[in-house]
Amino acid sequence: MELLEQNYKFPKVERLHLAKDFKKVYDLGVAYHSRKLVLFVLFTPKTNQSKQDACSTLLSQSKQDACSTLLRKIDKQDACPTLLRKIGFVTGKKVGNAVTRNRVRRLLREAYRLNKNSLVEGIELVVMAKRESAGLGFKEIEQELLRLFKKAGLVKGDKEKFSSGSKGATSSD
């Protein structure tokens, strides 16, 4: 009965709203690219946990130096005390007209909402849609988003990072 216990809501507190929050994720986060989407990830450590400990638990050995440099720039008041996952969606005018952009944003929100429980906590994300995402259906958007989550190492229980090779292209549905 694990499905009944999971929270599939997407409240306002889990969304990025302000331009300064988006800018923080762009400037301090790490970008993961695919053909149709770009995912920016910023890890926010617990306030009662040292930043270096959070860095070592969240990232693989190869990314720890970069993470510790980024975490030095984050003040203690900017750290997320409740370890929420926060996310924002960006669709520029290159994606299409307003109707197309809104549809892509709705599909991205729904794909995230249904899969957010499988992600680690204490992260801030920005998902940017590229022009190629305009004609995609829900399944294609969801697969592309999950592929980026795996590539970034955000999936719970998925300790090793996926490369952009054949491992990242496979999904177990």
N, C-alpha and C positions, 0 to 999 in steps of 0.2 A: 504493500500500500504506500510505497514511497511517492508515487505520483500525486496522491491526494495531499501529502504534506508539503509539496513544493509550492512556492509562491509564483504565480504567473502574472501577477499584477505589474504595472509599470508606472509607479507614482511619480509625481513631479520631483520629489526629493532625489530620485535616481537619474535625473536629467541634467545636462549642462545647459545653462541658459545665457549666462553673461559672456560677452566678448572676451573679457579678461580670463575667464576659465578656459575658453577655447584656445586663447593665445598661450596660456601656461602649458597646455597639453602639446601644442605645436612646438613650442620652444624647448621644453624640457623632456618631452616624450620621444619615443623611438617609432619610426615609421616602417610599416610593412606594406609592400605594394603587391597588387595583382593586376590583371588586365582590366578589371572592371571596378575595383574598389581600392582605397587606401585606408589603412587602419593606423591610427596614432595611439600609442599606449603610454600611459604614465602611471607608474606604481606609486601608491601612497602608503607609507608604512604606518603601523600602529603608533600612537603617541607614546605609549608606555614601553615600546620596544626600541632598541637602538636602531639607527638608520642602517648601520652596517649589517646587523643581524637580518633585518628585513630584506636587504639587498641580496644577501647570500641565500636566503630561503626562497626568494621569488625568482631568481634568475640563475641561469647556468653559469659555470665557471668563466666562460669566455666573455660574458657580458657584465661581470661583477665590477670591473674597473670603470666601465662607462656608467654603470648605474650609481656607483658611489660618488662619482663626479656630479651626476645630475642631482642626487639626493642632497648634496651639500648646498645646492641652490634653493632647496625647498625649506621654508621656515617651519617651525613647529606648529604654528597656528594654521598653516596651509595643509598639514597632514589631516587625513580623514579619520576622525576619532572612532567612528562606528564601522569602518571598513566597508562602506557601501561600494557598489559598482556604479559609477556614473558614466553616462554616455551622451554624446551629442551627434547629430547627423547633419551633414553638409551636402547640398546638391547645388552646384553653381549653374549659371545660365547656359553653360556648354552642354549640360545634360539634356536640355530641351525647354519647351515652354512651361508655364506654371503648372498646368495639369500633369505633365510628364514628371516634373520635379517632385510634385506632391505625391504622386503615385509611387515613385521610387523611395521617397522618405517613408511612406506608410509601409511598404514592403520591408524595408530595412528595420523599422521599429518592430514589426510583427516577428520577423526572423530573430531579432535579438530577444524579444520578450519570451518567446518559446524556448530559447536555448540559454538564457542567462544563468539558470541554476547550475549549469555544468561548468561555469567559469569560476576562476579564483576570485577572491574578494580583495578589496583595497586597491582598485584600479580605476583610472579615469580614461575613457576611450573617446575618440572622435573617428567616425566613419565618414569618409568622403567618397561620394559617388563620382565615377568618371563617365565620360560620354557613352562608352560602350554598355553601361548599365541601363540605358533608357528602355530598351526593348525586352528586357528580361522578365520572366515570370517569377512567381514566389519561390519555387523550388530552386531555380538557378541562383537567385539572390541568396537564399539560405545556404546553399552549398558553398558559394563563394565566401560568404561571411564566416562560416564554420572553418573553411580552409585557412582563412587569415587568422582566426583564433588559434588554430593548431600551430600555424607557422610562428605565431608570437609566443607560444607556450602558455596560453591562458586557460587551457582546458584542465579541470581538476583531474588529478591522477595521471596526467600526461607529462611526466617529468622531463623526458628528452625533447628537445626542440626539433620540429620538423624542418627539413630542408625544402627548398623549392623544387626538388626532384620528384621522383615517383611516389615517395611517402606522403607528401603534401597533397597529391592529386587524388589519393584514394580516401574514401570515407566509408565508415561502417554504419549503414542505415538499417 
